[in-house]
Amino acid sequence: MESPDRTMRVGYDPYVLPGGWTIHGKANGQQDEWWAVLGRQTPVEIVAGLTDALTQPRSAHAPNVWAPLQEQRWRHDPHAAHPTVTSPDGSAWMQYHQAAGGNAMWSSGVKDQQGNGWSAQFTASTPMHLVQAFSTALSSPEPVMRPLGRVPHSAQIRTTSVSVLPSQLRAWQQARITAARATAWARSPTRASRPRTAARPHAHAGGTRARR
């Protein structure tokens, strides 16, 4: 998928090694070209946390990649050669790596006791609010939904069985699509340039609007 102004592209390729998600931003004004690569086993909720931030307005506050992790009690690793924090159970980590030649990058990963896991890398030029969106999704304590038989066997994973109707899944998906379209519409430059029109004669305050 490509942004309307063609400055950003999101792709998924499971047929190459290591395969996975690639998000690319072209140089634009004061923003340098940047890349983010997420392994194909990266949970969809974490990928969505990052891609949602591509379309949402930036916060007025300066981004802080470490803040969401510290709020969830991730610990600083004093033995790491580069600034690194690890999750309370030790299975996940986030690191800022500064190479001797001046090259730098953000990296993250997860690995369970059976060796299953995934990794992610961000160039140093990746906008910081996007890296923070990733760290927020990475450290989120919210449970995730998975079909039966799709949960890895691990003592670190706790499961609860729930019943979900297909109609509920469709409703949740549609609600997410509607919210994303509303955000994109609110930020559309064509919307801001359109002249405001007067209310129709039959419109009145507190009235019910017809759904389109």
Rosetta blueprint (number, residue, H / E / L):
1 M L
2 E E
3 S L
4 P L
5 D L
6 R L
7 T L
8 M E
9 R E
10 V E
11 G E
12 Y E
13 D E
14 P L
15 Y L
16 V L
17 L L
18 P L
19 G L
20 G E
21 W E
22 T E
23 I E
24 H E
25 G E
26 K L
27 A L
28 N E
29 G L
30 Q L
31 Q E
32 D L
33 E L
34 W E
35 W E
36 A E
37 V E
38 L E
39 G E
40 R L
41 Q L
42 T L
43 P L
44 V H
45 E H
46 I H
47 V H
48 A H
49 G H
50 L H
51 T H
52 D H
53 A H
54 L H
55 T H
56 Q L
57 P L
58 R L
59 S L
60 A L
61 H L
62 A L
63 P L
64 N L
65 V L
66 W H
67 A H
68 P H
69 L H
70 Q H
71 E H
72 Q L
73 R L
74 W L
75 R E
76 H E
77 D L
78 P L
79 H L
80 A L
81 A L
82 H L
83 P L
84 T E
85 V E
86 T E
87 S L
88 P L
89 D L
90 G L
91 S L
92 A E
93 W E
94 M E
95 Q E
96 Y E
97 H E
98 Q E
99 A L
100 A L
101 G L
102 G L
103 N L
104 A E
105 M E
106 W E
107 S E
108 S E
109 G E
110 V E
111 K E
112 D L
113 Q L
114 Q L
115 G L
116 N L
117 G E
118 W E
119 S E
120 A E
121 Q E
122 F E
123 T E
124 A L
125 S L
126 T L
127 P L
128 M H
129 H H
130 L H
131 V H
132 Q H
133 A H
134 F H
135 S H
136 T H
137 A H
138 L H
139 S H
140 S L
141 P L
142 E L
143 P L
144 V L
145 M L
146 R L
147 P L
148 L L
149 G L
150 R L
151 V L
152 P L
153 H L
154 S L
155 A L
156 Q L
157 I L
158 R L
159 T L
160 T L
161 S L
162 V L
163 S L
164 V L
165 L L
166 P H
167 S H
168 Q H
169 L H
170 R H
171 A H
172 W H
173 Q H
174 Q H
175 A H
176 R H
177 I H
178 T H
179 A H
180 A H
181 R H
182 A H
183 T H
184 A H
185 W H
186 A H
187 R H
188 S L
189 P H
190 T H
191 R H
192 A H
193 S H
194 R L
195 P L
196 R L
197 T L
198 A L
199 A L
200 R L
201 P L
202 H L
203 A L
204 H L
205 A L
206 G L
207 G L
208 T L
209 R L
210 A L
211 R L
212 R L
